[in-house]
């Protein structure tokens, strides 16, 4: 489906409606319908002009929550907006302050109970120019978009002095030793990694990565979830959330590694966080205790690992794609030949990962079963899988739906049936 889809959002599938949602880089939230194998654009809604959106989230009632960011330094803005499945805006949360500009980072995370109680967690950055600091906060709002509480995750200097004189903005997810221009919006990810070789494919230079993120899970009383959050600048912490008491701190850490990925709390009970130092950190999400060894890949790890049972699967900006045991041992690695900045998706029998040079399919032991290479820019979003096995991903301005045939573990490009994955 051709659409003005940018590079900041992955697809999200509502299994009940068979609807696919995406945010673009011009301020729109889109809904696509499967249409019996022939996709249709059901609606699009303008949230903010010239804004880019992160990956949305869908609750059990089908409502969609999306975060958008817009503006130029030093006047940044962000908004969290809620829509019904029919595209009717329900509410928006937009922090505003004349003296303290702020924006939201990453995507929203939903925590919902059977009785209808719903909370949305996300990361907020506010810029204190009087003290040359930016502060990162974890924020929670209720089902009406009303703020319930905040918790401070960390703070850092806004500005870096540089050799040419003057100052440059230093956003999160950037190595503190590397200055950036005022127009930069995230980590520098273009170029060839040292181990990538001459044919290595880097991501497009305009690719924007989320600044931090959160993971919400139940551990204890059903009405008191645990929230783990990162801000992309090396700060990571955990809180227990209670409606009346707010955020109750469990632990807080800082890693001076040049930036961290969003967190993933995995089925095996581990917390996994990637880093700009090429290391995957494994921690206890309840205590922050560290489990070593920490596996090291051949490039920055900007995406959280995915998991099935004991194993973790994670890619790097250097093209590594690794299968890691829960004890931190790298069991097996594959080289994708292209930068990987998005999380893999794991089914009961397969692993799919999207890199700058194509989509790859592996079995759970990392034996490659398929690959496909499209024309144009690739790898800026992660794949999503519907209940029927259809894989959805964004390739240079269009939403692709790929039909999977589990009987032979082959996948075809539904827009070009003559071009199949090359299998091994």
GUBA-756477 format. One record per residue (C-alpha): residue in three letters; x, y, z; residue number from 0. Coordinates in steps of 0.1 Angstrom, whole numbers, plus 5000, padded with zeros to 4 digits. Example, Ala and Ser with C-alpha at 12.3 -4.5 7.8 and 13.67 -1.06 7.14 Angstrom:
<atoms>
aa, east, north, up, i
ALA, 5123, 4955, 5078, 0
SER, 5137, 4989, 5071, 1
</atoms>
This chain:
<atoms>
aa, east, north, up, i
UNK, 5000, 5000, 5000, 0
UNK, 5016, 5033, 4989, 1
UNK, 5014, 5059, 5017, 2
UNK, 5033, 5087, 5032, 3
UNK, 5048, 5065, 5058, 4
UNK, 5080, 5076, 5073, 5
UNK, 5108, 5059, 5091, 6
UNK, 5099, 5063, 5128, 7
UNK, 5070, 5038, 5132, 8
UNK, 5066, 5001, 5132, 9
UNK, 5033, 4985, 5123, 10
UNK, 5009, 4975, 5150, 11
UNK, 4982, 4949, 5144, 12
UNK, 4948, 4948, 5161, 13
UNK, 4939, 4911, 5159, 14
UNK, 4902, 4916, 5165, 15
UNK, 4896, 4941, 5137, 16
UNK, 4925, 4929, 5115, 17
UNK, 4935, 4966, 5113, 18
UNK, 4971, 4977, 5110, 19
UNK, 4982, 5011, 5124, 20
UNK, 5012, 5033, 5116, 21
UNK, 5025, 5067, 5123, 22
UNK, 5043, 5087, 5096, 23
UNK, 5068, 5116, 5095, 24
UNK, 5042, 5143, 5085, 25
UNK, 5020, 5141, 5116, 26
UNK, 4995, 5114, 5105, 27
UNK, 4982, 5083, 5122, 28
UNK, 4971, 5057, 5096, 29
UNK, 4947, 5027, 5097, 30
UNK, 4950, 5001, 5071, 31
UNK, 4927, 4971, 5067, 32
UNK, 4938, 4937, 5054, 33
UNK, 4909, 4936, 5029, 34
UNK, 4912, 4898, 5022, 35
UNK, 4948, 4900, 5011, 36
UNK, 4944, 4933, 4992, 37
UNK, 4952, 4961, 5016, 38
UNK, 4931, 4993, 5019, 39
UNK, 4938, 5026, 5036, 40
UNK, 4908, 5029, 5059, 41
UNK, 4916, 5064, 5073, 42
UNK, 4944, 5088, 5083, 43
UNK, 4942, 5115, 5109, 44
UNK, 4964, 5146, 5112, 45
UNK, 4978, 5149, 5148, 46
UNK, 5002, 5178, 5142, 47
UNK, 5018, 5194, 5111, 48
UNK, 5053, 5184, 5103, 49
UNK, 5055, 5160, 5132, 50
UNK, 5069, 5125, 5133, 51
UNK, 5053, 5097, 5152, 52
UNK, 5066, 5067, 5170, 53
UNK, 5052, 5032, 5171, 54
UNK, 5015, 5033, 5184, 55
UNK, 4998, 5010, 5208, 56
UNK, 4963, 4994, 5209, 57
UNK, 4943, 4985, 5240, 58
UNK, 4917, 4957, 5244, 59
UNK, 4889, 4980, 5233, 60
UNK, 4907, 4988, 5200, 61
UNK, 4916, 5024, 5210, 62
UNK, 4949, 5036, 5195, 63
UNK, 4975, 5056, 5214, 64
UNK, 5003, 5074, 5195, 65
UNK, 5031, 5098, 5204, 66
UNK, 5043, 5125, 5180, 67
UNK, 5072, 5150, 5183, 68
UNK, 5078, 5182, 5163, 69
UNK, 5095, 5215, 5164, 70
UNK, 5131, 5227, 5161, 71
UNK, 5157, 5234, 5187, 72
UNK, 5151, 5250, 5211, 73
UNK, 5113, 5250, 5206, 74
UNK, 5103, 5213, 5208, 75
UNK, 5069, 5198, 5214, 76
UNK, 5053, 5164, 5219, 77
UNK, 5018, 5150, 5223, 78
UNK, 5002, 5117, 5232, 79
UNK, 4969, 5113, 5214, 80
UNK, 4941, 5087, 5217, 81
UNK, 4918, 5076, 5188, 82
UNK, 4889, 5052, 5185, 83
UNK, 4891, 5025, 5158, 84
UNK, 4869, 5047, 5137, 85
UNK, 4894, 5075, 5138, 86
UNK, 4876, 5098, 5163, 87
UNK, 4901, 5116, 5186, 88
UNK, 4892, 5110, 5222, 89
UNK, 4918, 5131, 5240, 90
UNK, 4954, 5144, 5238, 91
UNK, 4980, 5149, 5265, 92
UNK, 5003, 5178, 5255, 93
UNK, 5027, 5192, 5281, 94
UNK, 5032, 5229, 5276, 95
UNK, 5053, 5255, 5293, 96
UNK, 5067, 5288, 5280, 97
UNK, 5099, 5285, 5299, 98
UNK, 5104, 5247, 5300, 99
UNK, 5099, 5232, 5265, 100
UNK, 5093, 5194, 5265, 101
UNK, 5087, 5165, 5243, 102
UNK, 5079, 5128, 5245, 103
UNK, 5102, 5100, 5235, 104
UNK, 5096, 5065, 5223, 105
UNK, 5062, 5048, 5222, 106
UNK, 5035, 5045, 5248, 107
UNK, 5030, 5013, 5269, 108
UNK, 4996, 5002, 5280, 109
UNK, 4987, 4984, 5313, 110
UNK, 4952, 4972, 5315, 111
UNK, 4931, 4951, 5339, 112
UNK, 4900, 4930, 5332, 113
UNK, 4878, 4955, 5351, 114
UNK, 4887, 4982, 5325, 115
UNK, 4913, 5000, 5346, 116
UNK, 4939, 5014, 5321, 117
UNK, 4971, 5033, 5325, 118
UNK, 4995, 5046, 5298, 119
UNK, 5032, 5049, 5306, 120
UNK, 5057, 5069, 5285, 121
UNK, 5089, 5090, 5287, 122
UNK, 5089, 5128, 5288, 123
UNK, 5119, 5151, 5284, 124
UNK, 5118, 5187, 5296, 125
UNK, 5146, 5212, 5288, 126
UNK, 5158, 5235, 5316, 127
UNK, 5178, 5261, 5296, 128
UNK, 5184, 5282, 5327, 129
UNK, 5206, 5254, 5341, 130
UNK, 5217, 5238, 5308, 131
UNK, 5200, 5205, 5318, 132
UNK, 5174, 5182, 5303, 133
UNK, 5155, 5160, 5326, 134
UNK, 5139, 5126, 5317, 135
UNK, 5107, 5116, 5335, 136
UNK, 5084, 5085, 5335, 137
UNK, 5048, 5097, 5332, 138
UNK, 5016, 5078, 5336, 139
UNK, 4981, 5090, 5325, 140
UNK, 4947, 5074, 5329, 141
UNK, 4922, 5063, 5303, 142
UNK, 4911, 5100, 5299, 143
UNK, 4946, 5113, 5294, 144
UNK, 4948, 5129, 5328, 145
UNK, 4983, 5127, 5344, 146
UNK, 4984, 5106, 5375, 147
UNK, 5021, 5108, 5386, 148
UNK, 5057, 5112, 5374, 149
UNK, 5091, 5098, 5384, 150
UNK, 5125, 5113, 5375, 151
UNK, 5147, 5090, 5356, 152
UNK, 5177, 5112, 5352, 153
UNK, 5192, 5144, 5339, 154
UNK, 5222, 5155, 5318, 155
UNK, 5238, 5185, 5303, 156
UNK, 5220, 5200, 5273, 157
UNK, 5251, 5216, 5258, 158
UNK, 5286, 5204, 5248, 159
UNK, 5314, 5229, 5242, 160
UNK, 5332, 5221, 5209, 161
UNK, 5364, 5230, 5192, 162
UNK, 5349, 5254, 5167, 163
UNK, 5336, 5277, 5195, 164
UNK, 5301, 5280, 5208, 165
UNK, 5279, 5251, 5219, 166
UNK, 5260, 5223, 5203, 167
UNK, 5230, 5205, 5215, 168
UNK, 5236, 5170, 5230, 169
UNK, 5204, 5150, 5228, 170
UNK, 5199, 5116, 5245, 171
UNK, 5211, 5085, 5228, 172
UNK, 5243, 5103, 5217, 173
UNK, 5278, 5096, 5229, 174
UNK, 5286, 5124, 5253, 175
UNK, 5320, 5128, 5237, 176
UNK, 5305, 5134, 5202, 177
UNK, 5290, 5168, 5196, 178
UNK, 5259, 5172, 5174, 179
UNK, 5245, 5200, 5154, 180
UNK, 5212, 5217, 5165, 181
UNK, 5193, 5199, 5138, 182
UNK, 5203, 5164, 5148, 183
UNK, 5174, 5144, 5162, 184
UNK, 5190, 5112, 5175, 185
UNK, 5219, 5089, 5173, 186
UNK, 5242, 5089, 5143, 187
UNK, 5236, 5056, 5126, 188
UNK, 5247, 5059, 5090, 189
UNK, 5279, 5046, 5076, 190
UNK, 5299, 5014, 5076, 191
UNK, 5306, 4995, 5108, 192
UNK, 5342, 4983, 5113, 193
UNK, 5333, 4947, 5109, 194
UNK, 5307, 4952, 5081, 195
UNK, 5330, 4948, 5051, 196
UNK, 5329, 4967, 5018, 197
UNK, 5294, 4955, 5010, 198
UNK, 5279, 4964, 5044, 199
UNK, 5246, 4984, 5041, 200
UNK, 5240, 5012, 5066, 201
UNK, 5206, 5027, 5075, 202
UNK, 5196, 5060, 5058, 203
UNK, 5211, 5090, 5075, 204
UNK, 5177, 5105, 5082, 205
UNK, 5166, 5075, 5103, 206
UNK, 5153, 5086, 5137, 207
UNK, 5154, 5062, 5167, 208
UNK, 5133, 5065, 5198, 209
UNK, 5148, 5082, 5229, 210
UNK, 5143, 5057, 5256, 211
UNK, 5112, 5036, 5264, 212
UNK, 5095, 5016, 5291, 213
UNK, 5083, 4981, 5298, 214
UNK, 5054, 4973, 5321, 215
UNK, 5048, 4939, 5337, 216
UNK, 5029, 4923, 5367, 217
UNK, 5050, 4910, 5396, 218
UNK, 5030, 4910, 5428, 219
UNK, 4996, 4924, 5434, 220
UNK, 4975, 4926, 5402, 221
UNK, 4968, 4963, 5407, 222
UNK, 5005, 4972, 5412, 223
UNK, 5025, 4967, 5380, 224
UNK, 5063, 4972, 5378, 225
UNK, 5076, 4998, 5353, 226
UNK, 5111, 4997, 5339, 227
UNK, 5123, 5026, 5319, 228
UNK, 5153, 5040, 5300, 229
UNK, 5159, 5075, 5286, 230
UNK, 5185, 5066, 5259, 231
UNK, 5212, 5085, 5278, 232
UNK, 5224, 5056, 5300, 233
UNK, 5198, 5060, 5328, 234
UNK, 5176, 5030, 5337, 235
UNK, 5153, 5025, 5366, 236
UNK, 5123, 5005, 5380, 237
UNK, 5093, 5015, 5400, 238
UNK, 5062, 4998, 5414, 239
UNK, 5031, 5017, 5404, 240
UNK, 5002, 5022, 5429, 241
UNK, 4973, 5044, 5420, 242
UNK, 4971, 5062, 5454, 243
UNK, 5008, 5062, 5462, 244
UNK, 5022, 5068, 5427, 245
UNK, 5056, 5056, 5416, 246
UNK, 5074, 5037, 5444, 247
UNK, 5112, 5035, 5435, 248
UNK, 5128, 5000, 5433, 249
UNK, 5162, 5009, 5419, 250
UNK, 5180, 5034, 5396, 251
UNK, 5213, 5030, 5376, 252
UNK, 5234, 5049, 5352, 253
UNK, 5257, 5034, 5325, 254
UNK, 5281, 5059, 5309, 255
UNK, 5281, 5039, 5276, 256
UNK, 5269, 5065, 5251, 257
UNK, 5232, 5055, 5252, 258
UNK, 5209, 5026, 5258, 259
UNK, 5180, 5009, 5240, 260
UNK, 5145, 5007, 5252, 261
UNK, 5142, 4979, 5279, 262
UNK, 5127, 4944, 5274, 263
UNK, 5114, 4923, 5303, 264
UNK, 5116, 4888, 5289, 265
UNK, 5095, 4856, 5296, 266
UNK, 5125, 4841, 5313, 267
UNK, 5124, 4868, 5340, 268
UNK, 5154, 4888, 5328, 269
UNK, 5156, 4925, 5320, 270
UNK, 5177, 4931, 5288, 271
UNK, 5190, 4964, 5276, 272
UNK, 5212, 4971, 5246, 273
UNK, 5239, 4997, 5246, 274
UNK, 5260, 5020, 5223, 275
UNK, 5290, 5001, 5236, 276
UNK, 5278, 4970, 5218, 277
UNK, 5269, 4952, 5250, 278
UNK, 5236, 4936, 5260, 279
UNK, 5231, 4941, 5297, 280
UNK, 5211, 4914, 5316, 281
UNK, 5196, 4924, 5350, 282
UNK, 5170, 4914, 5375, 283
UNK, 5141, 4937, 5368, 284
UNK, 5130, 4938, 5404, 285
UNK, 5164, 4946, 5421, 286
UNK, 5186, 4958, 5393, 287
UNK, 5212, 4931, 5402, 288
UNK, 5234, 4924, 5372, 289
UNK, 5238, 4889, 5357, 290
UNK, 5272, 4883, 5339, 291
UNK, 5286, 4877, 5315, 292
UNK, 5272, 4904, 5293, 293
UNK, 5273, 4893, 5256, 294
UNK, 5291, 4917, 5233, 295
UNK, 5282, 4922, 5196, 296
UNK, 5300, 4939, 5168, 297
UNK, 5282, 4972, 5168, 298
UNK, 5258, 4994, 5188, 299
UNK, 5227, 4977, 5201, 300
UNK, 5198, 5002, 5197, 301
UNK, 5169, 4977, 5198, 302
UNK, 5157, 4957, 5228, 303
UNK, 5162, 4919, 5225, 304
UNK, 5133, 4896, 5217, 305
UNK, 5129, 4863, 5234, 306
UNK, 5113, 4828, 5233, 307
UNK, 5117, 4807, 5264, 308
UNK, 5154, 4808, 5274, 309
UNK, 5169, 4823, 5243, 310
UNK, 5173, 4860, 5234, 311
UNK, 5176, 4873, 5198, 312
UNK, 5191, 4907, 5191, 313
UNK, 5208, 4925, 5162, 314
UNK, 5234, 4953, 5161, 315
UNK, 5244, 4982, 5140, 316
UNK, 5274, 4962, 5129, 317
UNK, 5252, 4935, 5113, 318
UNK, 5255, 4909, 5140, 319
UNK, 5224, 4889, 5148, 320
UNK, 5229, 4868, 5178, 321
UNK, 5211, 4840, 5197, 322
UNK, 5220, 4844, 5234, 323
UNK, 5212, 4820, 5262, 324
UNK, 5197, 4833, 5294, 325
UNK, 5231, 4828, 5311, 326
UNK, 5246, 4854, 5288, 327
UNK, 5264, 4829, 5265, 328
UNK, 5263, 4837, 5228, 329
UNK, 5251, 4804, 5213, 330
UNK, 5252, 4814, 5177, 331
UNK, 5256, 4844, 5154, 332
UNK, 5246, 4853, 5119, 333
UNK, 5259, 4883, 5099, 334
UNK, 5231, 4902, 5082, 335
UNK, 5254, 4923, 5060, 336
UNK, 5234, 4954, 5070, 337
UNK, 5228, 4976, 5101, 338
UNK, 5200, 4964, 5124, 339
UNK, 5184, 4990, 5147, 340
UNK, 5150, 4974, 5153, 341
UNK, 5138, 4944, 5175, 342
UNK, 5133, 4910, 5160, 343
UNK, 5099, 4893, 5163, 344
UNK, 5097, 4857, 5175, 345
UNK, 5069, 4832, 5167, 346
UNK, 5066, 4796, 5181, 347
UNK, 5089, 4784, 5153, 348
UNK, 5107, 4813, 5136, 349
UNK, 5126, 4845, 5141, 350
UNK, 5122, 4875, 5117, 351
UNK, 5145, 4904, 5117, 352
UNK, 5146, 4935, 5094, 353
UNK, 5179, 4951, 5086, 354
UNK, 5191, 4978, 5063, 355
UNK, 5195, 4953, 5035, 356
UNK, 5164, 4931, 5038, 357
UNK, 5141, 4909, 5059, 358
UNK, 5156, 4876, 5072, 359
UNK, 5138, 4845, 5086, 360
UNK, 5155, 4820, 5109, 361
UNK, 5144, 4790, 5128, 362
UNK, 5148, 4792, 5166, 363
UNK, 5183, 4778, 5163, 364
UNK, 5193, 4806, 5140, 365
UNK, 5195, 4785, 5108, 366
UNK, 5185, 4808, 5080, 367
UNK, 5153, 4797, 5062, 368
UNK, 5146, 4827, 5040, 369
UNK, 5155, 4863, 5030, 370
UNK, 5142, 4890, 5008, 371
UNK, 5157, 4922, 4995, 372
UNK, 5135, 4951, 4984, 373
UNK, 5143, 4981, 4963, 374
UNK, 5149, 5013, 4983, 375
UNK, 5156, 5021, 5019, 376
UNK, 5150, 4993, 5044, 377
UNK, 5153, 4985, 5081, 378
UNK, 5138, 5015, 5098, 379
UNK, 5109, 4997, 5114, 380
UNK, 5104, 4962, 5129, 381
UNK, 5081, 4936, 5114, 382
UNK, 5047, 4928, 5129, 383
UNK, 5028, 4895, 5125, 384
UNK, 4991, 4890, 5123, 385
UNK, 4971, 4860, 5137, 386
UNK, 4972, 4843, 5103, 387
UNK, 5010, 4846, 5100, 388
UNK, 5010, 4876, 5077, 389
UNK, 5041, 4897, 5082, 390
UNK, 5037, 4935, 5080, 391
UNK, 5066, 4959, 5075, 392
UNK, 5074, 4993, 5060, 393
UNK, 5096, 4996, 5030, 394
UNK, 5104, 5031, 5016, 395
UNK, 5070, 5047, 5019, 396
UNK, 5048, 5017, 5016, 397
UNK, 5033, 4991, 5039, 398
UNK, 5041, 4955, 5028, 399
UNK, 5021, 4925, 5036, 400
UNK, 5040, 4892, 5032, 401
UNK, 5022, 4859, 5033, 402
UNK, 5039, 4831, 5052, 403
UNK, 5034, 4795, 5044, 404
UNK, 5045, 4776, 5076, 405
UNK, 5042, 4742, 5058, 406
UNK, 5074, 4748, 5038, 407
UNK, 5088, 4778, 5058, 408
UNK, 5088, 4800, 5027, 409
UNK, 5076, 4835, 5023, 410
UNK, 5066, 4854, 4992, 411
UNK, 5064, 4891, 4985, 412
UNK, 5026, 4896, 4981, 413
UNK, 5032, 4927, 4959, 414
UNK, 5056, 4907, 4936, 415
UNK, 5047, 4870, 4938, 416
UNK, 5073, 4860, 4913, 417
UNK, 5101, 4871, 4937, 418
UNK, 5104, 4846, 4965, 419
UNK, 5128, 4845, 4994, 420
UNK, 5160, 4827, 4987, 421
UNK, 5161, 4797, 5009, 422
UNK, 5190, 4777, 5022, 423
</atoms>
